[in-house]
Amino acid sequence: MADGRGGDCNSDIAVRPIRKVLLISAGASHSVALLSERTLGVRSKKGFGKTMMQIEVEEHPVQEIEGHGRCTSGLQNVINVIAAGNVVCSWGRGEDGQLGLGDAEDRFSPTQVSALDGQEIVSLTCGADHTTAYSEALKQVYSWGWGDFGRLGHGNSSDLFTPQPIKALHGIRIKQIACGDSHCLAVTMEGEVQSWGRNQNGQLGLGTTEDSLVPRKIEAFKGIPVKMVAAGAEHTAAVTEDGELYGWGWGRYGNLGLGDRNDRLVPEKVSANVGEKMFIVACGWRHTICVSSSGALYTYGWSKYGQLGHGDFEDHLFPHKVQALHESFTSQPRHTKETCWEQHGRPGEGIFFLFKLRPIFHEERGWKRLQEKPLSDGIQHFRRLLIKLGLPSVATSNCL
């Protein structure tokens, strides 16, 4: 800085990027995360008088900090967000290129996937040993990792160690991507479904058992808009916009929910056996779990380890309601004024219930113990007491 009698007033301010985790996904032995990033930088403009700093960060009010030095050029320094975008990080096993870092080395902490910098990625999905990403702005799907059976969608079975665009999906608006062990599916904004990869049990839904090296449209869904899909090891499930549940692929353990152990080469309706419309679906390796529009939880398929939650170790060939949650309502987490998730049991047990809340909410506070309070409609609702919550600490790494 000048001494106040002449010359220029220059200062360099280095500010670390502000990063927040937006979403995560995990494969067999690797993980990926999508982070938002906002970088602060200094911009100078001519003016007179004291040096001023104007700091603008996200939604916080603008703060002006008055400096004590003077300079004849009278520069006004403004710290603004000069760059913003999403950053992809990966870590874990890298032998098959699933980390997208250009080599086959493992990573023990999150590392930025520089090949996707500036691509405006909005979603990430892991298969067992491969990964996909989608750029909404560019309307482009990327894939990398183990390429066996054509699971990367590039027309061959080669491994890829850096993200590459899937040409067959360029220009298509994608709503969701799901990856199984060796196959992938993409749901378009119009509700069509494209699938590719391994198909030995019909998990692609194309009517054959031939692998597909490039994405192909599932014609069985023509005129039936699909809301979402889920992929298991070698089976697939879908929920349509009308709440119908479908299953296809490997059915040995009843994981298709169709009442038998047979494979299906094309999607077949499951919900006709249930009598309820479905809201969401997820697939394990050999079992399936879904939630109805009324909030009931159903599971079916393999139950060797009790993963169906029915209190036994028997496979279930039809969707079967989980009676342990019969009095509970299950849904996707929604950050609204009316709903809230609560975890029951010890940390890590993964048991969650959803409660209806009275309209009391504060962005900087959380929900305390339950207090039951009937409302005028005669239904027992649940109310929360507000308490101040602290923010969890985050370990630093070369990505976070």
C-alpha positions as CSV (number, residue, x, y, z in Angstrom):
1,M,0.0,0.0,0.0
2,A,1.2,3.6,-0.7
3,D,2.1,5.9,2.2
4,G,-0.8,8.2,1.5
5,R,1.2,10.8,-0.4
6,G,1.3,9.2,-3.9
7,G,1.5,6.1,-6.0
8,D,-0.9,3.2,-6.4
9,C,-2.7,1.3,-3.6
10,N,-2.5,-2.4,-4.4
11,S,-3.4,-5.4,-2.2
12,D,-3.9,-9.0,-3.0
13,I,-6.4,-10.9,-0.9
14,A,-6.6,-14.7,-1.1
15,V,-9.8,-16.2,0.1
16,R,-10.5,-19.9,0.2
17,P,-13.4,-21.2,-1.9
18,I,-16.6,-21.8,0.0
19,R,-17.8,-25.4,-0.6
20,K,-20.9,-27.3,0.5
21,V,-21.8,-30.9,-0.2
22,L,-24.8,-31.2,-2.4
23,L,-25.1,-34.9,-3.0
24,I,-23.2,-38.2,-2.6
25,S,-23.1,-41.6,-4.1
26,A,-21.2,-44.9,-3.4
27,G,-20.2,-47.9,-5.4
28,A,-18.8,-51.2,-4.2
29,S,-15.6,-49.7,-2.9
30,H,-15.5,-46.0,-4.1
31,S,-17.4,-42.9,-3.3
32,V,-18.2,-39.6,-5.0
33,A,-19.5,-36.2,-3.9
34,L,-20.9,-33.2,-5.6
35,L,-20.0,-29.9,-4.0
36,S,-21.1,-26.3,-4.7
37,E,-18.3,-23.8,-4.9
38,R,-18.3,-20.1,-4.6
39,T,-14.9,-18.3,-5.0
40,L,-14.3,-14.8,-3.6
41,G,-11.9,-12.4,-5.2
42,V,-10.9,-8.8,-5.2
43,R,-12.1,-6.3,-7.8
44,S,-10.7,-2.8,-7.8
45,K,-12.3,0.4,-9.1
46,K,-11.3,4.0,-9.1
47,G,-12.6,6.3,-6.4
48,F,-11.5,8.8,-3.8
49,G,-11.1,8.7,-0.1
50,K,-10.6,5.8,2.2
51,T,-10.2,2.3,1.0
52,M,-13.4,0.3,1.4
53,M,-14.1,-3.4,1.3
54,Q,-17.6,-4.7,0.3
55,I,-18.1,-8.3,1.1
56,E,-21.0,-10.2,-0.5
57,V,-21.4,-13.9,0.4
58,E,-24.5,-15.8,-0.7
59,E,-27.7,-14.5,1.1
60,H,-26.0,-12.7,3.9
61,P,-26.3,-8.9,4.1
62,V,-23.6,-6.8,2.6
63,Q,-21.0,-5.6,5.1
64,E,-18.7,-2.7,4.5
65,I,-15.4,-2.6,6.3
66,E,-13.6,0.8,6.5
67,G,-9.9,0.7,6.0
68,H,-7.5,3.1,7.7
69,G,-5.0,3.8,4.9
70,R,-5.3,6.5,2.2
71,C,-3.9,6.4,-1.3
72,T,-3.9,9.2,-3.9
73,S,-5.4,6.9,-6.5
74,G,-8.4,6.3,-4.2
75,L,-9.0,2.7,-5.2
76,Q,-12.1,1.0,-3.8
77,N,-11.6,-2.8,-3.4
78,V,-14.7,-5.0,-3.6
79,I,-14.7,-8.6,-2.7
80,N,-17.3,-10.4,-4.7
81,V,-18.2,-13.9,-5.8
82,I,-16.1,-14.1,-9.0
83,A,-16.6,-17.7,-9.7
84,A,-19.3,-20.2,-8.9
85,G,-20.0,-23.8,-9.9
86,N,-20.1,-27.4,-8.9
87,V,-17.1,-29.5,-8.1
88,V,-16.9,-33.3,-8.3
89,C,-14.7,-35.3,-5.9
90,S,-14.0,-39.0,-5.6
91,W,-12.1,-41.3,-3.4
92,G,-11.6,-45.0,-2.6
93,R,-10.6,-47.8,-4.9
94,G,-9.4,-46.7,-8.3
95,E,-8.1,-49.9,-10.0
96,D,-10.7,-49.7,-12.8
97,G,-10.7,-46.0,-13.3
98,Q,-13.9,-45.4,-11.4
99,L,-12.5,-42.4,-9.6
100,G,-12.1,-40.5,-12.9
101,L,-8.7,-39.1,-12.0
102,G,-6.7,-40.4,-15.0
103,D,-5.0,-43.3,-13.3
104,A,-5.7,-46.6,-11.4
105,E,-4.5,-45.4,-8.0
106,D,-6.6,-45.6,-4.9
107,R,-7.3,-42.3,-3.0
108,F,-7.7,-42.1,0.7
109,S,-9.4,-38.7,0.8
110,P,-11.7,-36.8,-1.5
111,T,-9.8,-35.6,-4.6
112,Q,-11.2,-33.2,-7.2
113,V,-12.1,-34.7,-10.6
114,S,-10.6,-31.9,-12.7
115,A,-11.8,-33.3,-15.9
116,L,-15.3,-32.2,-14.9
117,D,-14.4,-28.7,-13.9
118,G,-16.7,-26.2,-15.6
119,Q,-19.1,-28.8,-16.9
120,E,-21.8,-27.7,-14.5
121,I,-22.5,-31.2,-13.1
122,V,-25.8,-31.6,-11.2
123,S,-26.0,-35.3,-10.5
124,L,-23.6,-38.2,-9.7
125,T,-24.4,-42.0,-9.6
126,C,-22.1,-44.9,-8.8
127,G,-22.4,-48.4,-10.1
128,A,-20.3,-51.2,-8.5
129,D,-17.1,-50.1,-10.3
130,H,-18.1,-47.3,-12.5
131,T,-19.6,-43.8,-12.2
132,T,-21.9,-41.5,-14.2
133,A,-22.4,-37.7,-14.0
134,Y,-24.9,-35.4,-15.7
135,S,-24.6,-31.8,-16.8
136,E,-28.0,-30.1,-17.0
137,A,-26.7,-27.0,-18.8
138,L,-24.8,-29.0,-21.4
139,K,-27.5,-31.8,-21.6
140,Q,-24.6,-34.3,-21.4
141,V,-24.1,-37.6,-19.5
142,Y,-20.5,-38.6,-18.6
143,S,-19.3,-42.0,-17.6
144,W,-16.0,-43.7,-16.5
145,G,-14.6,-46.7,-14.8
146,W,-14.9,-50.4,-15.6
147,G,-16.3,-50.8,-19.0
148,D,-17.0,-54.5,-19.2
149,F,-20.4,-55.5,-20.8
150,G,-20.7,-51.9,-22.2
151,R,-21.9,-50.4,-18.9
152,L,-20.3,-47.1,-19.8
153,G,-22.5,-46.7,-22.9
154,H,-19.7,-45.7,-25.3
155,G,-20.2,-48.6,-27.8
156,N,-17.4,-50.7,-26.5
157,S,-16.2,-52.6,-23.3
158,S,-13.1,-50.6,-22.6
159,D,-12.3,-49.1,-19.2
160,L,-12.1,-45.3,-19.0
161,F,-10.0,-43.5,-16.4
162,T,-11.4,-40.0,-17.0
163,P,-15.0,-39.0,-17.6
164,Q,-16.1,-39.1,-21.2
165,P,-19.5,-38.0,-22.7
166,I,-22.0,-40.6,-23.8
167,K,-22.7,-39.5,-27.4
168,A,-26.0,-41.4,-27.6
169,L,-27.4,-39.3,-24.8
170,H,-26.2,-35.9,-25.9
171,G,-28.9,-33.2,-26.0
172,I,-31.4,-35.3,-24.0
173,R,-32.8,-33.8,-20.8
174,I,-32.2,-36.3,-18.0
175,K,-34.3,-36.5,-14.9
176,Q,-32.6,-39.4,-13.1
177,I,-29.8,-42.0,-13.6
178,A,-29.6,-45.3,-11.8
179,C,-26.7,-47.8,-11.9
180,G,-26.7,-51.4,-10.9
181,D,-23.7,-53.8,-10.8
182,S,-23.1,-53.7,-14.5
183,H,-26.1,-51.9,-16.1
184,C,-27.4,-48.3,-16.1
185,L,-30.7,-46.6,-16.8
186,A,-31.6,-43.0,-17.5
187,V,-35.0,-41.4,-17.2
188,T,-35.7,-38.5,-19.4
189,M,-37.7,-35.4,-18.5
190,E,-40.4,-36.8,-20.8
191,G,-40.6,-40.0,-18.8
192,E,-38.8,-42.2,-21.3
193,V,-36.2,-44.8,-20.1
194,Q,-32.9,-45.6,-21.8
195,S,-30.8,-48.6,-20.6
196,W,-27.4,-50.0,-21.4
197,G,-24.8,-52.5,-20.1
198,R,-25.1,-56.1,-19.0
199,N,-28.3,-57.9,-19.8
200,Q,-27.8,-61.6,-19.1
201,N,-31.1,-61.7,-17.1
202,G,-33.1,-59.1,-19.0
203,Q,-32.3,-56.3,-16.6
204,L,-32.2,-53.8,-19.5
205,G,-35.9,-54.4,-20.2
206,L,-35.3,-54.6,-24.0
207,G,-36.9,-58.0,-24.5
208,T,-33.6,-59.9,-25.1
209,T,-30.6,-61.1,-23.0
210,E,-28.0,-59.4,-25.2
211,D,-25.8,-56.8,-23.7
212,S,-26.2,-53.3,-25.0
213,L,-23.0,-51.2,-25.5
214,V,-25.0,-48.0,-26.0
215,P,-28.2,-46.6,-24.5
216,R,-31.4,-47.9,-26.0
217,K,-35.0,-46.9,-25.3
218,I,-37.2,-49.3,-23.4
219,E,-40.1,-49.6,-25.8
220,A,-42.4,-51.3,-23.2
221,F,-42.8,-47.9,-21.6
222,K,-44.0,-46.2,-24.8
223,G,-46.9,-43.9,-23.7
224,I,-46.2,-44.7,-20.0
225,P,-44.3,-41.8,-18.4
226,V,-41.8,-43.1,-15.8
227,K,-41.1,-41.1,-12.7
228,M,-38.0,-43.0,-11.4
229,V,-36.0,-46.2,-11.7
230,A,-33.9,-48.2,-9.4
231,A,-31.2,-50.8,-10.2
232,G,-30.1,-53.9,-8.2
233,A,-27.3,-56.3,-9.0
234,E,-29.2,-57.7,-12.0
235,H,-32.8,-56.6,-11.7
236,T,-34.5,-53.3,-12.2
237,A,-37.6,-51.6,-10.8
238,A,-39.6,-48.5,-11.8
239,V,-42.4,-46.2,-10.6
240,T,-44.5,-44.5,-13.2
241,E,-46.0,-41.0,-12.9
242,D,-49.4,-42.8,-12.2
243,G,-47.9,-44.6,-9.3
244,E,-47.6,-48.0,-11.0
245,L,-44.7,-50.3,-9.9
246,Y,-42.8,-52.4,-12.4
247,G,-40.1,-55.0,-12.2
248,W,-37.9,-56.8,-14.6
249,G,-34.6,-58.7,-14.9
250,W,-33.3,-61.4,-12.5
251,G,-36.1,-62.8,-10.4
252,R,-34.6,-65.8,-8.6
253,Y,-35.3,-64.5,-5.1
254,G,-38.7,-63.0,-5.8
255,N,-37.0,-59.6,-6.0
256,L,-39.3,-58.6,-9.0
257,G,-42.4,-58.9,-6.8
258,L,-44.3,-60.8,-9.4
259,G,-45.1,-63.9,-7.3
260,D,-42.5,-66.3,-8.8
261,R,-38.8,-66.7,-9.2
262,N,-38.7,-66.2,-13.0
263,D,-36.7,-63.6,-14.9
264,R,-38.5,-61.0,-16.9
265,L,-37.1,-59.6,-20.2
266,V,-39.4,-56.6,-20.3
267,P,-41.0,-54.5,-17.5
268,E,-44.0,-56.1,-15.9
269,K,-46.5,-54.4,-13.6
270,V,-46.1,-55.3,-9.9
271,S,-48.5,-52.9,-8.2
272,A,-51.5,-54.9,-9.5
273,N,-50.7,-57.4,-6.8
274,V,-50.6,-54.8,-4.1
275,G,-53.6,-52.6,-4.6
276,E,-51.8,-49.3,-3.8
277,K,-50.1,-46.7,-5.8
278,M,-46.4,-46.4,-5.3
279,F,-44.3,-43.3,-4.6
280,I,-40.7,-44.3,-4.5
281,V,-38.6,-47.5,-5.0
282,A,-35.1,-48.7,-4.2
283,C,-33.2,-51.9,-5.0
284,G,-30.7,-53.8,-3.0
285,W,-28.5,-56.5,-4.5
286,R,-31.3,-59.0,-4.5
287,H,-34.3,-57.4,-2.8
288,T,-36.5,-54.4,-3.4
289,I,-38.1,-51.8,-1.1
290,C,-40.9,-49.4,-2.0
291,V,-43.2,-46.8,-0.4
292,S,-46.9,-46.4,-1.3
293,S,-48.7,-43.1,-1.7
294,S,-50.4,-43.7,1.6
295,G,-47.0,-43.9,3.3
296,A,-46.8,-47.7,3.8
297,L,-43.5,-49.5,3.4
298,Y,-43.3,-52.7,1.3
299,T,-40.3,-55.1,0.8
300,Y,-39.8,-58.2,-1.2
301,G,-37.1,-60.6,-2.5
302,W,-34.1,-62.1,-0.7
303,S,-34.2,-62.2,3.1
304,K,-31.3,-64.4,4.1
305,Y,-30.2,-61.7,6.6
306,G,-33.6,-60.3,7.5
307,Q,-33.2,-57.4,5.2
308,L,-36.9,-57.3,4.3
309,G,-37.8,-56.4,7.9
310,H,-40.6,-59.0,8.3
311,G,-39.1,-60.7,11.4
312,D,-38.0,-63.8,9.4
313,F,-35.5,-65.0,6.9
314,E,-37.9,-66.1,4.2
315,D,-37.9,-64.8,0.7
316,H,-41.1,-62.9,-0.2
317,L,-42.3,-63.2,-3.8
318,F,-44.8,-60.4,-3.5
319,P,-44.5,-56.9,-2.0
320,H,-45.2,-57.4,1.7
321,K,-46.0,-54.6,4.1
322,V,-43.5,-54.1,6.9
323,Q,-45.7,-54.5,10.0
324,A,-43.2,-53.1,12.3
325,L,-43.9,-49.7,10.7
326,H,-47.6,-50.3,10.3
327,E,-48.5,-47.3,12.4
328,S,-45.8,-45.1,10.8
329,F,-45.8,-43.1,7.6
330,T,-42.7,-43.2,5.4
331,S,-41.8,-40.7,2.6
332,Q,-38.9,-39.0,1.0
333,P,-37.3,-36.3,3.2
334,R,-38.8,-32.9,2.4
335,H,-37.4,-29.7,3.9
336,T,-40.7,-28.0,4.5
337,K,-42.5,-26.4,7.4
338,E,-44.8,-29.3,7.8
339,T,-42.6,-32.4,7.8
340,C,-39.5,-33.6,9.7
341,W,-37.4,-36.7,9.9
342,E,-36.4,-38.2,13.2
343,Q,-34.0,-41.0,13.8
344,H,-34.8,-43.6,16.4
345,G,-32.4,-46.0,18.0
346,R,-28.6,-45.7,18.3
347,P,-26.7,-43.7,15.7
348,G,-26.0,-45.7,12.5
349,E,-29.0,-48.0,12.9
350,G,-30.7,-46.2,10.1
351,I,-34.3,-46.3,11.5
352,F,-36.2,-43.2,10.6
353,F,-39.8,-42.1,11.0
354,L,-41.6,-39.1,9.4
355,F,-43.9,-36.9,11.6
356,K,-46.4,-34.3,10.7
357,L,-45.4,-31.0,12.3
358,R,-47.3,-27.9,13.2
359,P,-46.2,-24.8,11.2
360,I,-43.3,-23.8,13.5
361,F,-40.0,-23.4,11.8
362,H,-36.8,-21.5,12.0
363,E,-33.8,-21.9,9.6
364,E,-31.2,-21.8,12.3
365,R,-32.9,-24.1,14.8
366,G,-33.9,-27.7,15.0
367,W,-36.6,-29.8,16.5
368,K,-36.5,-31.1,20.0
369,R,-38.6,-33.8,21.8
370,L,-42.1,-34.7,20.6
371,Q,-45.1,-33.1,22.2
372,E,-48.5,-34.6,21.0
373,K,-51.1,-31.9,20.5
374,P,-54.5,-32.6,18.9
375,L,-55.7,-30.1,16.4
376,S,-59.3,-29.1,15.5
377,D,-59.5,-31.9,12.9
378,G,-59.4,-34.5,15.6
379,I,-56.2,-36.1,14.3
380,Q,-53.3,-36.6,16.6
381,H,-50.5,-34.4,15.1
382,F,-47.0,-33.9,16.4
383,R,-45.3,-30.7,17.5
384,R,-41.7,-29.9,18.1
385,L,-40.0,-27.6,20.5
386,L,-37.2,-25.4,19.0
387,I,-33.7,-25.5,20.2
388,K,-30.5,-24.0,18.9
389,L,-28.3,-26.5,17.1
390,G,-24.6,-26.4,16.5
391,L,-23.0,-27.1,13.1
392,P,-21.0,-30.4,12.7
393,S,-17.3,-30.0,12.1
394,V,-16.0,-31.2,8.7
395,A,-12.5,-32.7,8.3
396,T,-10.4,-30.9,5.7
397,S,-8.9,-32.5,2.7
398,N,-7.6,-31.6,-0.7
399,C,-11.2,-31.5,-2.0
400,L,-13.4,-30.4,0.9
